[in-house]
Amino acid sequence: MRRFTALILVFSVVFLALGAGSANAAAAATTTNAALDLNVKSAILVDADNGQILYENNADTALPPASMTKMMTEYLVFKAIKDGKLSWDQEITVQENAAKQIGSRVFLAEGEKYTVENLYKAMAVGSANDATVQLAETVAGSEEAFAKLMNETAKEFGMKTAHFINSTGLDRRDMPEKYQPTSIEGETVMSARDSAILAERILKDYPDFLNYSKIQSFQFRERDDAPVVNWDWMLESNKNVTNFKKFAYPGVDGLKTGHTTNAGNCFTGTSLQNGTRLIAVVMGVPGDMNDGGRFLETAKLFDYGFHNFEKKTLVEAKATVPENETLKVKKGVHKSVPVVTASDLTIMVPKGQAPTPTVKEVRPAASPLVAPIKQGDTVGTVTYTYKDPATQQDKAVTLNLVASEEVKKAGWFKLLMRGIGDFFAGLFKGIVNLF
């Protein structure tokens, strides 16, 4: 009877331990909205280097993004400049559509001329709808054509919910009636995840954009009574500005605010600290646009990311792959080539934790590889799997494999001798198998 009772106690302890383990795993798998006490409709926190999700809440719901829409306009204008279709010092004549815009603006008048760069600053710093529309029309011929380009680009980026009807993020009813789109239905919407994807692309493709988004203020015209002030009150450079220092956050140098009655208060922010850049998105923050609530909510996300996570390298660059140190080579001086990883695998992990990656697959670029092969040539890929410690989701990452040594092409005589040797080796093996 004592043995039976002891067994029951042992099983009970094991059961409770397993239950506790499951509970801990569930807790690790889901960071709740209550844990951060966010007052938002949706939010997301992302590592800008690799798109890793550190926190998300309702992140896939399509919501009105207001002026965060302008991030796509900013991207496409930058692209047009890099492609040589526009230049920063090019003068643009203001057209009717731009002059009739409402909301945030620098009060452009039809027929006035401004450089692309000055209009770009007005858009990036002051969220000027009129400057944004004029840049969009200059790139695509009309704002409606530009909106179609925005939607095409969103699909290319893998943005699943984004739908644009204009370059600014204004509701359809707030656009000049004559310029409301006829070939694009609905309203502009975008999820927090899509906003983060868009921000990530801007930072990777056009990092010089930050030179504009971090401008505190600038004088648009000499005759203007006051400068255009950046709507991003979280800029680190605001730490000594009386009105904004309570919102200033270390490392913040962008990206874009947004506000309409339908959208509420929105913000896509980015902060760089100790080599780690995070992107935070909050949407639908209630309250007045001038109370700074969206920046306080964003600060909670940044605090969570920077205080609780650290970067860990799971696989070093130039590392060998266990049991796959070489790949077969045909017609070479050697029959194989040693290979190493072309880059590292680094992710954000909760402090004190680091998953162990597993090799899922090694795939040569050709089977077999054919000499000659130069040192540094990409000769295949290796796929690692691991459990993301932030979300407990299974992840797979593929890295390129490169040759760590050169393999020259063998001469005809060596290939002949090798062929003869292989023939007799195969023949001998066949004879042995007979017995």
C-alpha positions as CSV (number, residue, x, y, z in Angstrom):
1,M,0.0,0.0,0.0
2,R,2.9,2.4,0.8
3,R,4.5,1.6,-2.6
4,F,1.2,2.4,-4.3
5,T,0.8,5.6,-2.4
6,A,4.4,6.6,-3.3
7,L,3.7,5.9,-7.0
8,I,0.6,8.1,-6.9
9,L,2.7,10.9,-5.4
10,V,5.4,10.5,-8.0
11,F,2.9,10.6,-10.9
12,S,1.2,13.7,-9.3
13,V,4.5,15.6,-9.1
14,V,5.3,14.7,-12.7
15,F,1.8,15.7,-13.9
16,L,2.0,19.0,-12.0
17,A,5.5,19.7,-13.5
18,L,4.3,19.0,-17.0
19,G,1.3,21.2,-16.4
20,A,3.5,24.0,-15.1
21,G,5.8,23.5,-18.1
22,S,2.8,23.8,-20.5
23,A,1.7,26.9,-18.7
24,N,5.1,28.5,-18.9
25,A,5.3,27.6,-22.6
26,A,1.9,29.2,-23.2
27,A,3.0,32.3,-21.3
28,A,6.2,32.5,-23.3
29,A,4.3,32.0,-26.6
30,T,1.9,34.9,-26.0
31,T,2.8,38.3,-24.8
32,T,-0.5,39.8,-23.8
33,N,-1.7,43.3,-24.4
34,A,-2.3,43.6,-20.6
35,A,1.3,42.8,-20.0
36,L,2.4,46.0,-21.6
37,D,-0.9,47.9,-20.7
38,L,-1.2,49.3,-24.2
39,N,-4.1,51.6,-25.0
40,V,-4.2,50.8,-28.8
41,K,-6.3,49.1,-31.4
42,S,-3.2,47.3,-32.7
43,A,0.5,47.2,-32.2
44,I,3.7,45.4,-33.2
45,L,7.4,45.5,-32.3
46,V,9.9,44.3,-34.9
47,D,13.7,43.8,-35.1
48,A,14.5,46.0,-38.1
49,D,17.5,43.8,-39.1
50,N,15.6,40.6,-39.8
51,G,11.9,41.3,-39.4
52,Q,11.7,39.2,-36.2
53,I,8.5,39.8,-34.2
54,L,9.1,40.6,-30.6
55,Y,5.5,41.6,-29.7
56,E,2.2,41.8,-31.6
57,N,-1.3,42.6,-30.7
58,N,-4.1,42.6,-33.4
59,A,-1.3,43.2,-35.8
60,D,-3.0,41.9,-39.0
61,T,-6.2,43.9,-38.7
62,A,-6.5,46.4,-41.6
63,L,-7.1,49.9,-40.1
64,P,-6.9,53.5,-41.4
65,P,-3.2,54.5,-41.1
66,A,-3.7,58.2,-41.7
67,S,-0.4,59.9,-42.6
68,M,1.6,56.7,-42.0
69,T,0.5,56.2,-45.6
70,K,3.1,58.7,-46.6
71,M,5.9,56.2,-45.8
72,M,5.0,54.5,-49.2
73,T,5.1,57.9,-50.9
74,E,8.4,58.7,-49.3
75,Y,9.8,55.3,-50.4
76,L,8.6,55.7,-54.0
77,V,9.9,59.3,-54.3
78,F,13.3,58.2,-53.0
79,K,13.3,55.3,-55.5
80,A,12.5,57.7,-58.4
81,I,15.5,59.8,-57.3
82,K,17.8,56.8,-57.0
83,D,16.6,55.7,-60.5
84,G,17.4,59.1,-62.0
85,K,13.8,60.0,-62.8
86,L,13.9,62.9,-60.3
87,S,16.7,64.9,-58.7
88,W,16.8,66.7,-55.3
89,D,17.4,70.1,-56.9
90,Q,14.8,69.7,-59.6
91,E,12.1,72.5,-59.5
92,I,8.5,71.5,-59.5
93,T,5.5,73.7,-60.3
94,V,2.6,73.3,-57.9
95,Q,-0.6,72.1,-59.6
96,E,-4.3,72.4,-58.6
97,N,-4.7,69.2,-56.7
98,A,-1.8,70.0,-54.3
99,A,-3.0,73.5,-53.8
100,K,-6.5,72.3,-52.8
101,Q,-5.3,69.8,-50.1
102,I,-6.6,70.2,-46.5
103,G,-5.2,69.1,-43.2
104,S,-1.4,69.2,-42.5
105,R,0.1,71.4,-45.2
106,V,2.6,74.1,-46.0
107,F,-0.1,76.1,-48.0
108,L,1.3,75.6,-51.5
109,A,-0.3,77.9,-54.1
110,E,-0.9,76.8,-57.7
111,G,1.9,78.0,-60.0
112,E,4.6,78.3,-57.2
113,K,7.9,76.5,-57.7
114,Y,9.8,74.4,-55.2
115,T,12.6,71.9,-55.3
116,V,12.0,68.2,-54.9
117,E,14.1,68.3,-51.7
118,N,12.2,71.1,-50.1
119,L,8.8,69.4,-50.8
120,Y,10.3,66.1,-49.5
121,K,11.3,67.8,-46.3
122,A,7.8,69.3,-45.9
123,M,6.4,65.7,-46.3
124,A,8.8,63.9,-44.0
125,V,9.0,66.6,-41.3
126,G,5.6,68.4,-41.4
127,S,3.5,65.6,-43.0
128,A,2.4,68.2,-45.5
129,N,-0.5,66.8,-47.7
130,D,0.0,69.4,-50.4
131,A,3.7,68.7,-50.8
132,T,3.0,64.9,-50.7
133,V,0.4,65.1,-53.5
134,Q,2.7,67.3,-55.7
135,L,5.5,64.8,-55.4
136,A,3.2,61.9,-56.2
137,E,1.9,63.6,-59.3
138,T,5.4,64.4,-60.4
139,V,6.4,60.8,-60.2
140,A,3.3,59.2,-61.8
141,G,1.5,61.9,-63.7
142,S,-1.5,61.9,-61.4
143,E,-2.2,61.0,-57.8
144,E,-4.6,58.2,-58.9
145,A,-1.8,56.6,-61.0
146,F,0.6,57.0,-58.1
147,A,-1.9,55.2,-55.8
148,K,-1.9,52.3,-58.2
149,L,1.9,52.2,-58.1
150,M,1.6,52.2,-54.3
151,N,-0.6,49.2,-54.4
152,E,1.6,47.3,-56.8
153,T,4.6,48.0,-54.6
154,A,2.8,46.9,-51.5
155,K,2.1,43.5,-53.1
156,E,5.8,43.2,-54.1
157,F,6.7,43.8,-50.4
158,G,4.3,41.1,-49.2
159,M,2.0,43.6,-47.5
160,K,-1.2,41.6,-47.3
161,T,-3.7,44.1,-46.1
162,A,-2.5,47.4,-47.5
163,H,-4.8,49.3,-49.9
164,F,-4.1,52.8,-50.9
165,I,-6.4,55.3,-52.6
166,N,-4.1,58.3,-52.4
167,S,-0.6,59.4,-51.5
168,T,-1.5,61.1,-48.2
169,G,-3.8,58.8,-46.1
170,L,-6.7,61.3,-46.1
171,D,-10.2,59.8,-46.2
172,R,-11.8,59.9,-49.7
173,R,-14.3,62.6,-48.6
174,D,-11.4,64.9,-47.5
175,M,-9.8,64.8,-51.0
176,P,-10.6,67.5,-53.5
177,E,-13.7,66.1,-55.2
178,K,-12.3,66.6,-58.7
179,Y,-9.3,64.4,-57.8
180,Q,-11.0,61.6,-55.9
181,P,-10.0,58.2,-57.5
182,T,-12.6,56.6,-59.8
183,S,-10.7,53.4,-60.6
184,I,-9.8,52.5,-57.0
185,E,-12.5,51.7,-54.5
186,G,-12.8,51.9,-50.8
187,E,-10.5,53.8,-48.4
188,T,-6.8,53.5,-47.5
189,V,-6.1,50.8,-44.9
190,M,-3.0,49.1,-43.6
191,S,-2.3,46.7,-40.7
192,A,0.4,47.3,-38.1
193,R,2.4,44.4,-39.6
194,D,2.2,45.9,-43.0
195,S,3.3,49.3,-41.6
196,A,6.3,47.6,-40.0
197,I,7.2,45.8,-43.3
198,L,7.1,49.1,-45.1
199,A,9.3,50.8,-42.5
200,E,11.7,48.0,-42.7
201,R,12.0,48.4,-46.5
202,I,12.6,52.1,-46.2
203,L,15.4,51.6,-43.7
204,K,17.1,48.8,-45.7
205,D,16.7,50.2,-49.2
206,Y,17.1,53.9,-48.5
207,P,18.8,54.5,-45.1
208,D,19.5,58.1,-46.1
209,F,15.8,58.7,-45.5
210,L,16.6,59.0,-41.8
211,N,18.5,62.2,-42.7
212,Y,15.1,63.7,-43.4
213,S,12.9,62.0,-40.8
214,K,15.2,63.1,-37.9
215,I,15.1,66.8,-38.8
216,Q,13.6,68.7,-35.8
217,S,12.4,71.7,-37.8
218,F,13.2,73.7,-40.9
219,Q,12.2,76.9,-42.6
220,F,10.1,76.0,-45.7
221,R,10.0,79.6,-47.0
222,E,12.0,82.6,-45.8
223,R,8.8,84.6,-45.5
224,D,7.0,82.1,-43.2
225,D,6.4,83.2,-39.7
226,A,7.4,79.9,-38.1
227,P,9.4,76.9,-39.1
228,V,7.9,73.5,-40.0
229,V,8.2,71.4,-36.8
230,N,8.5,67.6,-36.9
231,W,5.4,65.8,-35.7
232,D,7.6,63.0,-34.3
233,W,8.0,64.3,-30.8
234,M,10.0,61.1,-29.8
235,L,13.1,62.2,-31.6
236,E,16.1,61.8,-29.3
237,S,17.2,65.3,-30.3
238,N,14.0,66.7,-28.6
239,K,15.4,65.7,-25.1
240,N,16.2,69.4,-24.4
241,V,13.1,70.9,-26.0
242,T,10.7,72.0,-23.3
243,N,7.5,71.0,-25.0
244,F,8.8,67.6,-26.2
245,K,11.4,66.3,-23.7
246,K,8.9,64.2,-21.9
247,F,8.3,62.2,-25.1
248,A,12.0,62.1,-26.4
249,Y,13.4,58.6,-26.5
250,P,17.0,57.4,-26.9
251,G,17.9,56.5,-30.4
252,V,14.7,57.6,-32.1
253,D,15.3,59.1,-35.6
254,G,12.0,58.4,-37.5
255,L,9.6,57.5,-39.0
256,K,6.0,58.7,-39.4
257,T,3.1,59.9,-37.5
258,G,-0.6,59.8,-38.5
259,H,-3.9,61.2,-37.4
260,T,-7.4,61.5,-38.7
261,T,-10.8,61.2,-37.0
262,N,-11.3,57.7,-38.3
263,A,-7.7,56.5,-37.7
264,G,-7.2,58.0,-34.3
265,N,-3.6,58.6,-33.4
266,C,-1.0,56.4,-35.1
267,F,2.8,56.2,-35.2
268,T,5.5,54.1,-36.8
269,G,8.7,54.8,-34.9
270,T,12.3,53.4,-35.0
271,S,15.1,53.5,-32.4
272,L,18.7,52.5,-32.7
273,Q,20.5,51.5,-29.4
274,N,23.8,49.7,-29.1
275,G,23.7,48.4,-32.6
276,T,20.1,47.1,-32.4
277,R,17.3,48.9,-34.4
278,L,13.7,48.3,-33.5
279,I,10.5,49.3,-35.3
280,A,7.4,49.9,-33.3
281,V,3.9,50.6,-34.7
282,V,0.9,51.7,-32.7
283,M,-2.5,52.3,-34.3
284,G,-5.8,53.7,-33.1
285,V,-4.5,55.3,-30.0
286,P,-7.4,57.3,-28.5
287,G,-7.2,60.9,-27.3
288,D,-6.3,64.3,-28.8
289,M,-3.5,64.3,-31.4
290,N,-1.7,67.0,-29.3
291,D,-1.6,65.0,-26.0
292,G,1.3,62.8,-27.2
293,G,-0.4,59.6,-26.1
294,R,0.8,57.6,-29.2
295,F,4.4,58.4,-28.2
296,L,3.9,57.1,-24.7
297,E,2.4,53.9,-26.0
298,T,5.4,53.5,-28.4
299,A,7.8,54.1,-25.5
300,K,6.3,51.1,-23.8
301,L,7.0,48.9,-26.8
302,F,10.6,50.2,-27.1
303,D,11.1,49.7,-23.3
304,Y,9.9,46.1,-23.6
305,G,12.2,45.3,-26.5
306,F,15.4,47.0,-25.3
307,H,15.1,46.0,-21.7
308,N,14.0,42.3,-22.2
309,F,15.8,41.2,-25.3
310,E,19.4,40.9,-26.6
311,K,21.0,39.8,-29.8
312,K,22.5,36.3,-29.9
313,T,24.4,34.7,-32.8
314,L,23.1,31.1,-33.2
315,V,25.4,30.3,-36.2
316,E,28.6,32.2,-36.9
317,A,29.6,33.4,-40.4
318,K,32.3,31.1,-42.0
319,A,31.2,28.2,-39.8
320,T,31.2,24.6,-41.0
321,V,28.1,22.6,-41.1
322,P,28.4,19.4,-39.0
323,E,28.4,16.2,-41.2
324,N,28.3,18.5,-44.3
325,E,31.7,20.0,-44.2
326,T,32.2,19.4,-47.9
327,L,30.2,19.1,-51.1
328,K,30.9,16.8,-54.0
329,V,32.7,18.3,-57.1
330,K,32.9,16.9,-60.6
331,K,35.9,17.3,-62.9
332,G,38.0,18.9,-60.2
333,V,41.5,18.3,-59.0
334,H,39.7,17.3,-55.8
335,K,36.4,15.4,-55.6
336,S,35.0,17.7,-53.0
337,V,35.1,21.3,-51.9
338,P,35.1,22.5,-48.2
339,V,32.2,24.9,-47.5
340,V,31.3,27.4,-44.8
341,T,28.3,29.7,-44.1
342,A,28.4,33.0,-46.0
343,S,26.8,34.9,-43.1
344,D,25.7,34.5,-39.5
345,L,22.3,33.7,-38.0
346,T,21.6,36.3,-35.4
347,I,18.3,36.9,-33.6
348,M,16.8,38.7,-30.7
349,V,16.2,36.5,-27.7
350,P,14.9,37.1,-24.2
351,K,17.9,37.9,-22.0
352,G,19.6,34.7,-20.8
353,Q,18.0,32.5,-23.4
354,A,19.3,31.1,-26.7
355,P,17.7,28.3,-28.8
356,T,19.9,25.7,-30.4
357,P,19.5,25.6,-34.2
358,T,19.1,22.2,-36.0
359,V,20.3,21.6,-39.6
360,K,17.3,20.7,-41.6
361,E,18.7,20.6,-45.1
362,V,21.9,21.1,-47.0
363,R,21.4,21.7,-50.7
364,P,24.2,22.2,-53.3
365,A,23.7,24.7,-56.1
366,A,24.1,21.9,-58.6
367,S,24.4,18.1,-58.1
368,P,27.2,17.6,-58.5
369,L,29.1,20.9,-58.5
370,V,31.4,21.2,-61.5
371,A,35.0,22.6,-61.3
372,P,36.5,25.1,-61.5
373,I,35.3,26.7,-58.2
374,K,36.8,29.8,-56.8
375,Q,37.2,30.5,-53.1
376,G,34.1,32.5,-52.0
377,D,31.8,31.2,-54.7
378,T,28.3,30.4,-53.5
379,V,27.9,26.7,-53.9
380,G,24.8,25.8,-52.0
381,T,22.5,26.6,-49.0
382,V,21.9,25.3,-45.5
383,T,18.6,25.6,-43.8
384,Y,18.4,25.8,-40.0
385,T,15.3,25.4,-37.8
386,Y,14.8,26.7,-34.3
387,K,12.1,27.7,-32.0
388,D,11.7,31.5,-31.7
389,P,12.1,32.2,-28.0
390,A,10.0,35.4,-28.3
391,T,7.0,33.8,-29.9
392,Q,7.6,30.0,-29.5
393,Q,7.0,29.6,-33.2
394,D,9.0,27.2,-35.3
395,K,11.3,29.2,-37.6
396,A,13.4,28.2,-40.6
397,V,16.3,30.3,-41.9
398,T,18.4,29.6,-45.0
399,L,22.0,30.7,-45.3
400,N,24.2,30.5,-48.4
401,L,27.2,28.2,-48.3
402,V,30.5,29.4,-49.9
403,A,33.6,27.5,-50.9
404,S,36.4,28.0,-48.4
405,E,39.0,26.8,-50.8
406,E,39.6,26.9,-54.6
407,V,39.0,23.7,-56.6
408,K,40.7,23.8,-60.0
409,K,39.6,21.9,-63.0
410,A,41.5,18.6,-63.4
411,G,43.6,17.9,-66.5
412,W,42.4,15.4,-69.1
413,F,45.0,12.7,-68.0
414,K,44.0,12.9,-64.3
415,L,40.3,12.6,-65.3
416,L,41.1,9.6,-67.5
417,M,43.0,7.9,-64.7
418,R,40.2,8.7,-62.2
419,G,37.7,7.3,-64.7
420,I,39.6,4.1,-65.1
421,G,40.0,3.8,-61.3
422,D,36.3,4.3,-60.7
423,F,35.5,1.7,-63.4
424,F,37.6,-1.0,-61.8
425,A,36.5,0.0,-58.3
426,G,32.9,-0.4,-59.4
427,L,33.7,-3.7,-61.2
428,F,35.3,-5.1,-58.1
429,K,32.4,-4.0,-55.9
430,G,30.0,-5.7,-58.3
431,I,32.0,-9.0,-58.2
432,V,32.1,-8.9,-54.4
433,N,28.3,-8.4,-54.3
434,L,27.9,-11.6,-56.3
435,F,29.3,-13.5,-53.3
